[in-house]
Amino acid sequence: MMDAADKSRRGGFREGAGRPKSGDPTKKFSMSARTSEYEVIEQLAAAAGKTVSRYLVELALKEAGRL
């Protein structure tokens, strides 16, 4: 039977159990934009065949000279 301490554990009991950790974790963030601004960004992203978040990340990396 599991006690409260067992229920709070994540990933399993055995070595290597659970979801593997990646070498480059993602960070979630949010941004604010006017609806009209978001629509323009969304259209540009769709035209590029990308999600809005991927489009914005790549745009920022290009601006920084890292892509």
Protein Blocks (a to p, Z undefined) as FASTA:
>chain_A
ZZfklmmpghijbehiajdddfbdcddddddddfklmmmmmmmmmmnopafklmmmmmmm
mmnopZZ
